[in-house]
Amino acid sequence: AAPLKEAASIFFGDVFEEGNRNTPIEGTNTIKRKLICDLADLVKNVDNDVILKIAEKNLRRMSSISAVQFTDVRFPSEVKWLKGKRAVFIEIIRDDAEEIPFKHASEEADFSQLQKITIYNNGTIKELHKALDKAMLHYLEYLD
C-alpha cells in the first residue's frame, strides 16, 4: 500500500500519516481507506499483476537475503505467488479493531494455503514489533 499512499499524498497531502483510515479526507466525503482501494483498482485494471512484478524484481535484487517481509498482502494472486516462496502468513488480531466501513475485493484473499502465525496485538506499536520479530525468528529457525 505504500506506493499508493505516496501517490495519494501528491494530491491530498499526507492524509495517512496519523489518525483513523476510516474517516473522510479533510474537506471531502471520501474515506481515506476507500481512496487507497480505488487507486489499487485503477492500477490493477491496467495490469492485474503489477504489484507481483515489482515484488519479483525486488526479490531478484536481494538474492542474498534469507527473509523478506511483505505487508498488506490482500489479493488471491498475491497469496498464490507467496505460496511458492515458502511464505508464512502472520495474522494480527486486535480486540478493539474498528470494523471496515465497506467491502472491497482486497479483503477476499484466502490465506489458508499458507502457514500461519497469529499475534494478538492489544498493546503498543513497540510491543507489536517485538512480537513480529520473535515470530519471524521462530519461523526462520523452523525453516532451517
C-alpha positions in Angstrom: 0.0 0.0 0.0 3.0 2.3 0.5 3.3 3.3 -3.2 -0.5 4.0 -3.3 -0.3 6.1 -0.2 2.6 8.1 -1.7 0.6 8.7 -4.9 -2.4 9.9 -2.8 -0.2 12.2 -0.8 0.8 14.1 -4.0 -2.8 15.2 -4.4 -4.2 15.2 -0.9 -1.2 15.7 1.4 -0.1 13.2 4.0 -3.6 12.0 4.9 -2.4 8.6 6.1 0.3 9.7 8.5 -2.0 9.8 11.5 -5.5 9.0 12.6 -8.3 6.7 11.6 -8.1 5.5 8.0 -11.9 5.0 8.1 -12.6 8.8 8.3 -13.0 11.2 5.4 -10.2 13.1 3.9 -10.5 16.7 5.2 -12.9 18.7 3.1 -14.2 15.7 1.2 -16.7 12.9 1.7 -14.1 10.3 0.6 -13.0 7.8 3.3 -9.2 7.6 3.3 -9.1 3.8 3.0 -11.5 3.9 0.1 -9.2 6.2 -1.8 -6.4 3.7 -1.5 -8.8 0.9 -2.6 -9.9 2.9 -5.6 -6.3 3.7 -6.6 -5.4 0.0 -6.3 -8.4 -0.9 -8.5 -7.2 1.6 -11.1 -3.6 0.2 -11.1 -4.8 -3.4 -11.2 -7.2 -2.6 -14.2 -4.1 -1.6 -16.2 -2.1 -4.6 -15.1 -3.5 -7.0 -12.5 -0.1 -8.4 -11.6 1.9 -5.1 -11.4 2.5 -5.5 -7.7 3.8 -9.0 -8.1 6.1 -7.9 -10.9 7.6 -5.2 -8.7 8.0 -7.7 -5.8 9.6 -10.3 -8.0 12.0 -7.7 -9.4 12.9 -6.5 -5.9 13.5 -10.1 -4.7 15.9 -10.8 -7.6 17.9 -7.8 -6.5 18.0 -9.1 -2.9 19.0 -12.7 -3.7 21.4 -13.0 -0.7 18.8 -12.1 1.9 17.2 -15.1 3.7 13.9 -13.5 4.6 11.7 -10.6 3.3 8.6 -9.2 4.8 5.6 -8.2 2.7 2.8 -6.2 4.3 -0.7 -5.6 3.0 -1.0 -8.9 1.1 -4.6 -8.8 0.1 -5.4 -10.4 -3.3 -5.7 -14.1 -4.2 -3.0 -13.8 -6.8 -0.6 -12.4 -4.2 -1.3 -15.3 -1.8 -0.7 -17.8 -4.7 2.6 -16.1 -5.6 3.7 -16.2 -1.9 2.8 -19.9 -1.6 5.6 -20.7 -4.0 8.1 -18.7 -1.8 7.9 -20.7 1.5 5.9 -17.8 3.0 4.2 -17.6 6.3 1.0 -15.6 6.9 1.1 -13.5 10.1 -2.4 -12.7 11.3 -2.6 -9.8 13.6 -5.7 -9.6 15.8 -6.6 -6.6 17.9 -9.6 -6.8 20.2 -10.6 -3.2 19.7 -10.0 -3.1 15.9 -12.6 -1.0 14.1 -15.0 -2.5 11.6 -14.2 -1.7 8.0 -17.0 0.6 6.7 -17.2 -1.0 3.3 -16.3 -4.3 1.5 -13.6 -4.4 -1.2 -12.1 -7.2 -3.3 -8.8 -6.7 -1.4 -10.5 -8.3 1.6 -11.2 -11.6 -0.1 -7.9 -13.4 -0.1 -7.8 -16.9 1.3 -4.7 -17.3 3.4 -5.4 -20.9 4.4 -2.9 -22.1 1.8 0.0 -20.5 3.8 1.5 -21.5 7.1 0.0 -19.2 9.8 1.2 -17.4 12.9 -1.3 -15.4 15.0 -0.2 -12.4 17.0 -2.6 -10.7 19.4 -1.9 -7.0 19.3 -3.5 -5.3 22.2 -0.5 -3.3 23.3 1.8 -0.6 21.8 3.4 -0.5 18.4 6.7 -1.3 20.1 5.2 -4.5 21.6 3.8 -5.4 18.2 7.2 -5.0 16.5 8.8 -7.2 19.2 6.2 -9.9 18.7 6.7 -9.7 14.9 10.5 -10.0 15.3 10.0 -13.0 17.7 7.6 -14.7 15.2 9.9 -14.3 12.3 12.9 -15.6 14.2 10.9 -18.6 15.2 9.8 -19.2 11.6 13.3 -18.9 10.2 14.5 -21.4 12.8 11.7 -23.7 11.7 12.8 -23.4 8.0 16.4 -24.4 8.9 
